[in-house]
Amino acid sequence: PWFWAIGNHEISPSGMKRREYLDAMRKYDKSGSFPATYYSFQKNGIVFVVLDGARDDAVTSQGYFSPANLKYLGDVAGAYPESPVVVFQHFPVLYPIASKSHEVTNRDEYLRTVTAHPNIKAIFAGHFHMAKIERGKNFVHITNPSLVQYPNAFRIVTMRRTSEGFVIDTSMVETRLKNIREMSRGGSPGAGLQAGRAVDTNVHMVVK
């Protein structure tokens, strides 16, 4: 099965609306019923929450997580206090670099929701097209690279509950289209930042 998180390129004031996007996903993705553009599912004792931080009222690269999104996250985490919760979303809340144009405008409110629930162990995001791993108060924040821009790569991630804690192993896989990757590297002045350091790519982590 595959799952999706809505981002700033999917909806806009003059383009596709949130309802149209949701209808399309319901039609073509048979993984779930998707009652909204934020939803959750469970696998092997782990609760996964997908959030919607996109805006269809303005053309912007900034994210905003509505009160409904944040309440949903808190409600799901609160309903499964003994289970690790992993969040997927397009917009990071721990930024890999400073960029006013790419910020989440209600980040402080978002982080209050997360820190109120210590069973939220990991947040996965994209948006900046960069590989970066950072530690929050009670969680690990993993920003991911892009397939369409250097390093033209994706992550393979495994997670498991152990007596040691919540274990996350992540490895980076580059596209096999080497010519495209080299073209992208040449056209990306921040290629080194985008690819990340060794501590941002193939990493073994334990989140207590």
C-alpha positions in Angstrom: 0.0 0.0 0.0 1.0 3.6 -0.5 -0.1 6.7 1.4 0.2 10.4 0.6 0.7 13.7 2.4 -0.6 16.9 0.7 1.9 19.7 0.0 2.1 23.2 -1.4 2.2 22.1 -5.0 -1.1 20.1 -4.9 -3.7 22.8 -4.2 -4.0 26.6 -4.8 -6.6 29.4 -5.0 -6.7 29.1 -8.8 -6.0 25.4 -9.1 -7.2 22.2 -7.5 -9.1 22.6 -4.3 -8.7 20.4 -1.2 -12.0 18.6 -1.9 -11.0 17.8 -5.5 -7.7 16.5 -4.4 -9.3 14.3 -1.8 -11.8 13.0 -4.3 -9.0 12.1 -6.7 -7.1 10.2 -4.0 -10.2 8.3 -3.0 -10.8 7.3 -6.6 -7.2 6.1 -7.4 -5.8 5.0 -4.0 -7.4 1.9 -2.6 -5.3 1.8 0.6 -8.0 3.5 2.7 -11.2 5.5 2.8 -9.4 8.8 3.7 -12.2 10.8 5.4 -10.1 13.9 5.1 -6.7 15.1 3.9 -5.4 14.2 7.4 -5.8 10.6 8.5 -4.2 7.7 10.4 -3.5 4.0 10.2 -1.8 1.3 12.3 0.8 -1.3 11.5 2.6 -3.7 13.9 1.7 -1.7 17.0 2.8 1.6 15.5 0.3 4.4 14.9 0.9 6.6 11.8 -0.6 10.0 11.4 -0.6 11.9 8.2 -1.2 15.7 8.5 -2.2 18.4 6.0 -0.3 21.7 6.3 -1.1 23.0 2.8 -3.1 26.2 2.0 -5.6 26.7 -0.8 -6.4 30.3 0.2 -3.0 31.7 -0.9 -0.1 31.0 -3.3 2.6 30.4 -0.7 5.4 28.0 0.3 4.6 28.5 3.9 2.7 25.8 5.8 -0.1 26.1 8.3 -1.6 23.3 10.4 -5.3 24.0 11.1 -6.8 23.6 14.5 -8.6 20.5 13.2 -5.3 19.0 12.2 -3.6 19.7 15.5 -6.7 18.4 17.5 -6.7 15.3 15.4 -3.0 14.6 16.1 -3.6 15.2 19.8 -6.7 13.0 19.9 -5.0 10.1 18.1 -1.8 10.3 20.2 -4.0 10.5 23.4 -6.1 7.5 22.3 -3.0 5.3 22.1 -0.7 6.4 25.0 1.2 3.1 25.0 1.9 3.0 21.3 4.6 4.9 19.4 3.1 7.6 17.0 4.9 8.5 13.8 3.8 11.6 11.8 4.1 12.2 8.1 3.6 15.7 6.6 5.0 17.8 3.8 6.2 20.8 5.9 9.0 20.4 8.4 8.7 22.1 11.8 12.5 21.8 12.6 13.9 23.6 9.5 17.0 22.2 7.8 18.0 25.8 6.9 16.5 29.2 7.7 13.9 30.2 5.2 11.1 32.7 6.0 9.3 31.7 2.8 9.1 28.0 3.8 8.2 28.3 7.5 5.2 26.8 9.2 3.4 29.9 10.4 1.9 28.3 13.6 5.0 26.1 14.4 4.9 27.0 18.1 1.4 25.7 18.4 2.3 22.6 16.5 5.3 21.8 18.7 3.2 22.3 21.9 0.9 19.6 20.6 3.8 17.3 20.0 5.6 17.8 23.3 2.3 17.3 25.1 2.3 13.7 23.9 5.6 11.9 24.6 4.5 8.9 22.6 5.0 10.9 19.4 8.4 9.5 18.5 9.1 10.7 14.9 8.1 13.3 12.4 8.9 12.9 8.7 8.7 15.8 6.2 10.0 17.1 2.9 9.5 20.5 1.3 13.1 21.8 1.5 14.5 19.0 -0.8 17.2 18.3 1.8 18.3 15.4 4.0 18.5 16.4 7.6 17.9 14.6 10.9 17.4 16.5 14.2 16.3 15.7 17.7 13.4 17.4 19.3 12.3 17.3 22.9 10.8 13.9 22.7 11.0 13.0 19.1 13.3 12.7 16.1 12.6 15.0 13.1 13.6 13.6 9.7 13.6 15.9 6.6 13.8 14.1 3.4 15.5 14.8 0.0 13.7 15.0 -3.4 13.7 12.7 -6.4 13.4 15.6 -8.8 16.4 17.6 -7.4 19.9 16.6 -6.2 20.6 14.2 -4.5 17.7 12.6 -6.4 17.2 10.1 -3.7 14.6 8.6 -1.3 14.8 6.9 2.1 14.1 3.4 3.1 13.1 3.4 6.8 12.4 0.5 9.2 10.9 1.0 12.7 10.4 -1.3 15.6 9.5 -1.4 19.2 12.2 -2.9 21.4 13.0 -3.0 25.1 15.8 -0.5 24.3 13.3 2.0 22.9 11.7 2.9 19.6 14.3 2.0 17.0 14.5 3.8 13.6 16.9 2.7 10.9 17.1 4.9 7.7 19.2 4.5 4.6 19.3 6.7 1.5 18.8 5.2 -2.0 19.9 7.3 -5.1 18.0 7.1 -8.4 19.6 4.9 -11.0 19.3 7.7 -13.5 22.9 8.8 -13.1 22.9 11.3 -15.9 19.9 13.1 -14.4 21.5 13.1 -11.0 24.7 14.7 -12.4 22.8 17.3 -14.3 20.9 18.1 -11.1 24.1 18.4 -9.0 25.5 20.8 -11.5 22.5 23.0 -11.4 22.1 23.0 -7.6 24.4 25.5 -5.8 23.4 24.0 -2.5 24.0 20.4 -3.5 26.1 19.6 -0.5 23.4 20.8 1.9 20.7 19.0 0.0 22.5 15.6 0.1 23.1 16.0 3.9 26.0 14.8 6.1 26.6 11.2 7.1 24.6 11.8 10.2 21.6 12.8 8.1 21.5 9.8 5.7 22.2 6.2 6.8 21.4 6.3 10.5 20.5 4.0 13.4 18.5 5.9 16.1 16.8 4.9 19.4 14.1 7.2 20.7 13.2 6.6 24.3 
